[in-house]
Amino acid sequence: RMMYDEPPIALSYCTSKAKLIEISLELEHVTISIIQTILFQRSFFHASKSELNSSSKIFCLGLSSFLAAILFHFCFLPPRRRSHCRCCHNYTIRYTDIQTNYCTFIMSSCKNLDGQFTVESDSCKYTDDAIIADYSYETTIVEGNTVKPSKLQMQFKTERKVGKTGVMLVGLGGNNGCTCVAGAIANKLGLTWETKEGTQKSNYWGSLLLASTVKLGNDRQGNSVYTPMSNMLPLLNPNDIVWGGWDINGTNLGEAMKRSKVLDYDLQSKLYPLMKDIKPLPSIYFPDFIAANQGERADNVLTGTKQEQMEQIRKDIRDFKTKNGLDQVILLWTANTERFSAVEEGVNDNAENILSSIEMGEAEVSASTVFAVASILEGCTFINGSPQNTFVPGVVELARQKKVFIAGDDFKSGQTKMKSVMVDFLVSAGIKPVSIVSYNHLGNNDGKNLSAPSQFRSKEISKSNVVDDMVASNRILFEEDEHPDHVVVIKYVPYVADSKRAMDEYTSEIFMGGKNTIAMHNTCEDSLLATPLIYDLVILGELCQRVQVKKEGETEWESFHPVLSILSYMLKAPLVPNGAPVVNALFTQRCAIVNLMRACLGLAPDNHMTLEHRFESTLAAFSSDEPANKKMRLG
């Protein structure tokens, strides 16, 4: 009870296990003596104390640990010093350091800034139309054995007004398409629905831009201040998007939502009246590019030559824009995976040839490529969410000529996202992954289409390349052109529907010839993971249309390169400009987005050094009487 007399130091229960073990060891000899005394007094044992066997000692040690936990948590501590810990979902207990060699624990708080903020700096100016920020871009140039710091002064200009935006999905009636529209409607209306777990309310969880936070800075007490990523710059709100698009199947979105079996029944019932009148426009159907098993769905298709079909798509875009009074339209492919197109000289190798090939009806021009060309010619950003090579060289050149944004390829939602984290961790930790085996089975229409070998090959390529840059970054572990064995398997199992199963095995070489194997099972609600990526791709793509840069000494503002590599976080096989490196490491991709937003506000990148917390002189300035609310760290 002397513990009550000293000011308490906060300690999370989950970090106090070592302390309990220490107390247990200190109490062990006392417990053993007590147990022995009781047992001898009651004649349970007739041997001497020195003959107490090892099993009894183990029993006594376990009992002493249990008693230590009970005494420490419930006897030594008053109820007012026990509270629930949000960090670890256990209890927070408070104790004092009473003349022992126990470690001192220091807590650092997190704070959240949910409202709008303003940057007060000579480097950032707000006008009615734009945010203009001066920024010093600092990098390091390596020339042979010489390393030189480099600095480039530049200005960022971000238009503040977000124009009225329409999004046209290719594959509107598929699982992703109807779930995307349903999610936006549910969030806009604030719908709630009943499940077996209770009442659920609409949210945008799973979206990087709408459901994650970024560190903005520190307050004067040294607490980290976080703000929603959507709070950094003016961003498009999915609730305000006008949705439309095409599908080779003419089922209305209400029935398509039921068919997909993605959303809970009660939510479907509430959304059905709002979606039953939305019907996809007729789409392009080239049977040679998708699995033959998709033919039974194709009842809503365009006819005519490839040129005529492209002109109809262009007309659909113009009509959609005019009818809804839109400032801009973005197209996104979330339809079936196509086989790879052969890149052939004279067919799709440059802008002139791809336009000519569409006019002539060349066989190696895919439906997704026709959509991309139509979108570019209408000045609309086009994003490819499937793994095929939609962006053949001719399409990329056309986008550059017309200065229209394109981005791809293939949504990075479940297994591949985990892989880009796991391999980055292993290689960065000096552990050598030598075998990566990935197995999937799913039962939605995507899985049905991927059961065909040529379509599976497109997916296999996009999934397999995700580790390349991380492996190449460490020449200590890997020789030139050395790669881990990497196998990807996808099977169609109708029963599991949209609930995809993914199983991975990572085998690595560790210290002194040792082996380490990590096995992972991941059950993914496929469309519920992919749909937030659609929102993110559209939102970030729209933001890029409003950002321009002017470098020191130049007079003209410059937009991003038409190939929007900044969208790589959401994509398995990122498309990048010629000469640019491909980055797959997930947190590197995220940092690029966050630091770009900071640059648009004239703020330095968050470098995670936190030097203000590493010196006595600066820590002393952060003393505060405010209660802590975060997991504590050992000091």
PyMOL commands that set and color helices and strands:
alter all, ss='L'
color gray80, all
select helices_A, chain A and resi 2-5+13-15+17-41+49-51+54-75+79-81+175-189+208-211+229-231+238-240+253-260+265-275+287-289+292-297+306-323+351-360+367-377+393-402+415-428+445-450+453-472+494-496+511-513+526-544+565-570+586-599+611-613+616-620
alter helices_A, ss='H'
color red, helices_A
select strands_A, chain A and resi 9-12+82-84+91-95+105-107+110-112+124-126+130-143+146-159+165-170+192-195+198-201+213-218+224-228+242-247+281-282+328-333+382-384+406-407+432-442+485-492+499-509+515-525+547-551+632-634
alter strands_A, ss='S'
color yellow, strands_A
deselect
rebuild
show_as cartoon
